[in-house]
Amino acid sequence: MFDRIFLSHPRSIGESYPEHAVTAFAFGIRMIGGGLACLVHGVVPALFTRTASNTVKALYGRMKSRQPAYQQRPPAFTEPDWQLEYEI
């Protein structure tokens, strides 16, 4: 039970529990920051005009780069210059 809950998933992606925890916390902190910026932007549209979009793009690029198929080449989505059709 302990192995299934705490160790199975990190092991399946080639990480130890501490490595996976650090990565997950880093993603979570970035997501919270982007979410807060988005909430402020909803109230004052002139503030944080690209912060949420850039955060999503950076996290997506980082997540894709962690996948074995994408480790040979960096994904195009890591650069904030890459634009979605719709920005938040």
C-alpha positions as CSV (number, residue, x, y, z in Angstrom):
1,M,0.0,0.0,0.0
2,F,2.8,2.5,0.9
3,D,4.6,1.7,-2.3
4,R,1.5,2.2,-4.4
5,I,0.6,5.5,-2.8
6,F,4.0,7.1,-2.5
7,L,6.6,5.4,-4.6
8,S,5.0,3.8,-7.7
9,H,4.3,7.0,-9.7
10,P,7.6,8.7,-9.1
11,R,9.4,5.5,-10.0
12,S,7.4,5.1,-13.2
13,I,8.8,8.4,-14.4
14,G,12.3,7.8,-13.3
15,E,12.4,9.9,-10.1
16,S,12.7,9.4,-6.4
17,Y,10.0,10.5,-4.1
18,P,12.0,13.6,-3.0
19,E,12.8,14.6,-6.7
20,H,9.2,14.2,-7.6
21,A,8.0,16.2,-4.6
22,V,10.3,19.1,-5.4
23,T,9.2,19.2,-9.0
24,A,5.5,19.0,-8.1
25,F,5.9,21.8,-5.5
26,A,7.7,23.9,-8.1
27,F,4.9,23.4,-10.6
28,G,2.3,24.1,-7.9
29,I,3.9,27.3,-6.8
30,R,4.1,28.6,-10.4
31,M,0.5,27.7,-11.0
32,I,-0.6,29.5,-7.8
33,G,1.4,32.6,-8.9
34,G,-0.1,32.5,-12.4
35,G,-3.6,32.0,-11.0
36,L,-3.2,35.0,-8.6
37,A,-2.0,37.1,-11.4
38,C,-5.0,36.1,-13.5
39,L,-7.4,37.0,-10.6
40,V,-5.7,40.4,-10.3
41,H,-5.9,40.9,-14.1
42,G,-9.6,40.1,-13.9
43,V,-10.1,43.1,-11.6
44,V,-7.5,45.4,-13.1
45,P,-7.1,44.5,-16.8
46,A,-4.0,46.7,-17.2
47,L,-2.1,44.6,-14.8
48,F,-0.5,41.2,-15.5
49,T,-1.7,41.2,-19.1
50,R,0.5,38.2,-20.1
51,T,1.5,36.7,-16.8
52,A,-1.1,33.9,-16.8
53,S,-0.5,33.0,-20.5
54,N,3.3,33.0,-20.1
55,T,3.0,30.9,-17.0
56,V,0.8,28.3,-18.8
57,K,3.2,28.2,-21.8
58,A,6.3,27.9,-19.6
59,L,4.8,25.1,-17.5
60,Y,3.5,23.2,-20.6
61,G,7.0,23.4,-22.1
62,R,8.6,22.2,-18.9
63,M,6.1,19.4,-18.6
64,K,6.6,18.3,-22.2
65,S,10.4,18.5,-21.9
66,R,10.3,16.0,-19.0
67,Q,8.7,13.4,-21.3
68,P,11.2,11.0,-22.9
69,A,10.0,11.6,-26.5
70,Y,10.7,15.3,-26.2
71,Q,14.1,15.2,-24.4
72,Q,16.0,15.1,-27.7
73,R,14.7,18.5,-28.8
74,P,13.3,21.4,-26.7
75,P,9.6,22.1,-27.4
76,A,8.6,25.4,-29.0
77,F,6.3,26.2,-26.1
78,T,9.1,27.2,-23.7
79,E,9.5,30.7,-25.1
80,P,7.1,33.4,-24.0
81,D,7.2,34.8,-27.5
82,W,5.1,31.9,-28.8
83,Q,1.5,33.1,-28.7
84,L,-1.8,31.3,-28.3
85,E,-4.7,32.3,-30.5
86,Y,-6.3,33.7,-27.3
87,E,-4.5,35.3,-24.4
88,I,-6.1,35.5,-21.0
